[in-house]
Amino acid sequence: MVIAQGGLLSHGSIIAREYGIPTVVNVGPATRLLRTGDTLEVNGDQGTVRILSRPD
C-alpha cells in the first residue's frame, strides 16, 4: 500500500503489518504521480515506491 498521510501507528499501517502487506506511508503529494493501473514495486523496508509499468 502507498499512503499519503500517516505513520507507523496509523490504522492502515497496523492492518497492513498484520497481513504482511508491504506499505510506505506519509508520501504526501507524491501519490499524484500514480495512476490507476500502474504496476508498482513497494519496498516497505526501505520506504520506496517505484513505478514499474503503466497501462497503454
Secondary structure, DSSP 8 states (H G I E B T S, - for coil): -EESS--TTSHHHHHHHHHT---EE--GGGGGG--TT-EEEEETTTTEEEEEE---
